[in-house]
Each structure stands twice: as C-alpha cells, then as structure tokens.
Amino acid sequence: MKVAIITGASAGLGREFLRAMPKAYPDIEEYWLVARRREKLVEAAKDVPRQCRIFPLDLTKDESYEKFAEVLEREKPEVWMLVNNSGCGFLGNVGEGELDRQVQMVDLNLKGLTAMTHLVIPYMPSGSHIINVSSIASFCPNARMTVYSATKSYVTAFTFGIGEELKQKGVTATAVCPGPMDTAFIDIGGIKGHSKTFDVLPYCDPKKVAEGALAAAGKGRSVYTPKAFYKFYRFVAKIAPTKWMMKASKT
Ligand SMILES: NC(=O)c1ccc[n+]([C@@H]2O[C@H](COP(=O)([O-])OP(=O)(O)OC[C@H]3O[C@@H](n4cnc5c(N)ncnc54)[C@H](OP(=O)(O)O)[C@@H]3O)[C@@H](O)[C@H]2O)c1
C-alpha cells in the first residue's frame, strides 16, 4: 500500500497539500492524516478521492509518538511522501507572556517534526520524498518571533542534513520556506494587526505553495522558496551581515 503522511492536514497549508497530492502523485493509494482535531481531519479527508486514515494526535506529546510508532510497526506501510507541516508561531518577546507558548513552538516545530521523521524514515523506499515546512523566518533571526524563527532555522538545517544522510537510500528531503500566508496561523499566533512587518510583506497563496512544494520534492530540490521576492530575500540573507538583516526583518 503506497501511503502519504501529512501532519497538520486539518487546516491551512496542510489541507492544501492533501488537496494537491492526488494530481501530483497519482500512485499514492492512502493518506494518513495527523493533527489534534479529529472532526477537521474527517472533513479534510472528503477533499480527496482516496482512502484516508485519521490520526488525532498532539505532536507535542511523547505518547503520540509511541502510538504512531505502534501503528507503523503493525501496518508496515510503504511511505512515499511524508509532509511534516504541523507548526505554530507566536508573536512576543522571550521572557514576556506565557511560557507555554514559547515551549509549544519548540515541542511542535522541532521535537514533533524530528520524532515523526525519525519514526517514518525506516518505512520509506527509494524514490520517496520528505517535505518539511519551514519558513522565510529560517533565513535570519526574527526578533519578537525569536523562538519561532530559531525553530524554523532548525527545520531548514535538519532537512539539509537528512537529505545528505538519505542520498544513498534514494529518499529526498525538501525544506519549504513560504512567506506569510492568510491561514489560522496568523490569528492563533497573535500576529494579525500586531506586526508592521506582516502588514507590509507580500502574502503567499497556500494552494500555490503546496503545488510548488510537491513539484520541487519530485525534482529532489533541497529547498523551495515561493515568490521571487522571498528567493531574493533568502539570497540577501546569505550574504548580508546578520545584524543588518535582523533590523530589516524584525517582526
Ligand atoms: N501562515 C503563515 O504565515 C506561515 C508562514 C510560513 C510558514 N508557515 C508554516 O506553515 C505550516 C502550516 O501552518 P498554517 O499556516 O497552515 O497554519 P494553521 O492553519 O494554523 O495550521 C496548522 C496545522 O498544524 C496543526 N497543529 C497545530 N498544533 C498541533 C499539535 N500540537 N499537534 C499536531 N498538529 C498540530 C493544526 O491542526 P490541529 O489544530 O487540528 O492540531 C493545523 O492543521 C506551519 O509549520 C507554519 O509554521 C506558516
């Protein structure tokens, strides 16, 4: 059974990944959808004319990895696509506001993504793909979203690292680095109306991001940045002093 696993398939970009995948990868027979809200995953499953399995798991919790590992061990799926998309980002300085929020970003964006990748790789055959959803926030530290941008720097670096490790196995890894998208992320993170940078930056269309990322994964690209504007930003961030970049990119 050829399987695709999508985390955060219940909303936003993850749901667009699910919608776009049957056209981009018609051989995939079953989708395994992971997120906390079961009812939203059930609703999302109706978007695709394929068999879907629902996994209502909180990827910040260790017991979720144990449960998912048991299913993998029992079912031994052939995972042709793993999309690590679940993520969250909260605006606010470190040392202010709730500790929970800062820790949640680390637990989900970093620990959850690492655990899922580690568990799923043994089930990925040659020719399969991993997509890790990172962000333009990974290009340089973003004050006021310090933890978020640090977690996304990890995601991009992690993706490059596993891409190298998996070359021999024939599995590719692609870091996807979108700019802002008009999804629940912006509201949940307390960003809407509270960040001048987010107010002026060009927004990415999640449907186009998902389609572009799936195409980039198929070509074995290690990083996919949508929009010429953000490709340029990535280039500048590589050559300009971090101090300058941080001034320009403060959220
Ligand atoms: N929107 C942006 O501006 C933007 C820009 C760059 C990168 N990104 C990245 O894009 C990815 C998708 O975000 P989005 O914009 O589509 O936001 P979203 O609409 O809020 O979707 C986030 C997804 O993550 C899932 N999720 C949240 N907490 C979870 C947990 N503890 N365990 C498992 N799943 C969890 C949510 O499902 P449940 O609530 O059902 O668990 C939801 O499906 C994230 O990695 C984000 O960092 C977003």
The ligand as an SDF file (V2000), in Angstrom:
LIG
                    3D

 48 52  0  0  0  0  0  0  0  0999 V2000
    0.7370   31.0560    7.7910 N   0  0  0  0  0  0  0  0  0  0  0  0
    1.9340   31.5840    7.7000 C   0  0  0  0  0  0  0  0  0  0  0  0
    2.0890   32.8250    7.6340 O   0  0  0  0  0  0  0  0  0  0  0  0
    3.1510   30.6950    7.6080 C   0  0  0  0  0  0  0  0  0  0  0  0
    4.3310   31.2220    7.0170 C   0  0  0  0  0  0  0  0  0  0  0  0
    5.4380   30.4010    6.8990 C   0  0  0  0  0  0  0  0  0  0  0  0
    5.3860   29.0870    7.3710 C   0  0  0  0  0  0  0  0  0  0  0  0
    4.2290   28.6210    7.9570 N   0  0  0  0  0  0  0  0  0  0  0  0
    4.2190   27.2210    8.4250 C   0  0  0  0  0  0  0  0  0  0  0  0
    3.2390   26.5110    7.6910 O   0  0  0  0  0  0  0  0  0  0  0  0
    2.8230   25.3750    8.4600 C   0  0  0  0  0  0  0  0  0  0  0  0
    1.3210   25.2530    8.3910 C   0  0  0  0  0  0  0  0  0  0  0  0
    0.7460   26.3680    9.0450 O   0  0  0  0  0  0  0  0  0  0  0  0
   -0.5770   27.0740    8.5240 P   0  0  0  0  0  0  0  0  0  0  0  0
   -0.2100   28.4270    8.0750 O   0  0  0  0  0  0  0  0  0  0  0  0
   -1.3340   26.1910    7.6120 O   0  0  0  0  0  0  0  0  0  0  0  0
   -1.3440   27.2610    9.9190 O   0  0  0  0  0  0  0  0  0  0  0  0
   -2.6800   26.6050   10.5060 P   0  0  0  0  0  0  0  0  0  0  0  0
   -3.7970   26.8310    9.5540 O   0  0  0  0  0  0  0  0  0  0  0  0
   -2.7820   27.1190   11.8910 O   0  0  0  0  0  0  0  0  0  0  0  0
   -2.3610   25.0390   10.5150 O   0  0  0  0  0  0  0  0  0  0  0  0
   -1.5300   24.4610   11.4810 C   0  0  0  0  0  0  0  0  0  0  0  0
   -1.7460   22.9590   11.4300 C   0  0  0  0  0  0  0  0  0  0  0  0
   -0.9280   22.3580   12.4520 O   0  0  0  0  0  0  0  0  0  0  0  0
   -1.7370   21.5210   13.2500 C   0  0  0  0  0  0  0  0  0  0  0  0
   -1.2510   21.5050   14.6290 N   0  0  0  0  0  0  0  0  0  0  0  0
   -1.1730   22.5730   15.4740 C   0  0  0  0  0  0  0  0  0  0  0  0
   -0.7630   22.1570   16.6830 N   0  0  0  0  0  0  0  0  0  0  0  0
   -0.5800   20.8150   16.5870 C   0  0  0  0  0  0  0  0  0  0  0  0
   -0.1710   19.8080   17.5070 C   0  0  0  0  0  0  0  0  0  0  0  0
    0.1350   20.1100   18.7840 N   0  0  0  0  0  0  0  0  0  0  0  0
   -0.0980   18.5110   17.0900 N   0  0  0  0  0  0  0  0  0  0  0  0
   -0.4130   18.2010   15.7970 C   0  0  0  0  0  0  0  0  0  0  0  0
   -0.7920   19.0940   14.8890 N   0  0  0  0  0  0  0  0  0  0  0  0
   -0.8860   20.3880   15.2790 C   0  0  0  0  0  0  0  0  0  0  0  0
   -3.1340   22.1450   13.1770 C   0  0  0  0  0  0  0  0  0  0  0  0
   -4.1350   21.1650   13.4120 O   0  0  0  0  0  0  0  0  0  0  0  0
   -4.9110   20.9730   14.8150 P   0  0  0  0  0  0  0  0  0  0  0  0
   -5.1920   22.3450   15.3510 O   0  0  0  0  0  0  0  0  0  0  0  0
   -6.1330   20.2090   14.4110 O   0  0  0  0  0  0  0  0  0  0  0  0
   -3.9850   20.1820   15.6650 O   0  0  0  0  0  0  0  0  0  0  0  0
   -3.1950   22.5810   11.7190 C   0  0  0  0  0  0  0  0  0  0  0  0
   -3.5900   21.5190   10.8970 O   0  0  0  0  0  0  0  0  0  0  0  0
    3.4080   25.5680    9.8480 C   0  0  0  0  0  0  0  0  0  0  0  0
    4.5350   24.7300   10.0060 O   0  0  0  0  0  0  0  0  0  0  0  0
    3.8260   27.0370    9.8700 C   0  0  0  0  0  0  0  0  0  0  0  0
    4.8970   27.2690   10.7340 O   0  0  0  0  0  0  0  0  0  0  0  0
    3.1210   29.3850    8.0700 C   0  0  0  0  0  0  0  0  0  0  0  0
  1  2  1  0
  2  3  2  0
  2  4  1  0
  4  5  1  0
  4 48  2  0
  5  6  2  0
  6  7  1  0
  7  8  2  0
  8  9  1  0
  8 48  1  0
  9 10  1  0
  9 46  1  0
 10 11  1  0
 11 12  1  0
 11 44  1  0
 12 13  1  0
 13 14  1  0
 14 15  2  0
 14 16  1  0
 14 17  1  0
 17 18  1  0
 18 19  2  0
 18 20  1  0
 18 21  1  0
 21 22  1  0
 22 23  1  0
 23 24  1  0
 23 42  1  0
 24 25  1  0
 25 26  1  0
 25 36  1  0
 26 27  1  0
 26 35  1  0
 27 28  2  0
 28 29  1  0
 29 30  1  0
 29 35  2  0
 30 31  1  0
 30 32  2  0
 32 33  1  0
 33 34  2  0
 34 35  1  0
 36 37  1  0
 36 42  1  0
 37 38  1  0
 38 39  2  0
 38 40  1  0
 38 41  1  0
 42 43  1  0
 44 45  1  0
 44 46  1  0
 46 47  1  0
M  CHG  2   8   1  16  -1
M  END
$$$$
